[in-house]
Amino acid sequence: MTVLEYEGITLHSQKTFQPSTVLITGGTRGIGLGLAKAFLTLGWSVVISARNNLQLTDVVAELGLAFDPDRVYGVACDVTQHADLQQLWDKAVAHFGQLNVWINNAGSCNTAKAFKDIDPVELEHVVQTNILGSILGSQVALNGMLQQGHGQIFNMEGWGSRGEWSAGMTAYATSKRAVSYFTQALYKESKHSPIKVGTLSPGMVATDLLISSWEHGDAANWRKMKWLFMFVIDPAEPVCSYLAKQVSLNTKTNTRIVWMTPLRLISRFLQPYYWRRNPVQGTALDQLGKN
């Protein structure tokens, strides 16, 4: 049964594989929440984590109403703390018996303005969440999966992972470049083990994190790049549906699952519709682009 189509492409269908259990850090909003819904749609059991326990409880309840509540579980966790992450693994395994996939999704983005003007506390938060969170989460997941004898670990790519740069995004892009290197190094260390390591590349998704970083940043930078962003920004649902299916079907290590491929981007430039689309319509960014 087809679940979703986007741009004429069937993104996933049910019963194409054996459902398993996935853990997603930062799973209460944005891409993390989108991935949780996508995996639940595919029949998986899902563990989500977040620092805000009240928000986590609300989201778990909402997902339980929309899907099977027995397949949704939440654990409060600060990904910059190893003890929290170990507790996350232990509780998830105690609840579902095993974890097949661990996705280090929790992330932070600085306000899109000149590096010299960003609050040092904000810089520290970006580095700790994006880099340290991915490293510590991967270590906990790797040790746990080695004990159970199987599993997949995915880190999230972002702007900067492949060396991209734009004004206002220096700190965030640096953190994502570091995560990309770390994932390659982790793959090389673990390639002779049964654990698979890879990255997910969602591209630019219209989440509150993206909107907030530009809304409170330098508007001139947004206006300068807006023409490109209109082509590459997508809603979370089709992106996360695609990524979830590819993870569910993956059998290789050192895999890079990419939503915005060069072919997809080129095809958009050739379609008149994309010169008129506005993926941020109704958000603060829509108004920012008009000022």
Disulfide bonds with the S-S distance in Angstrom:
none
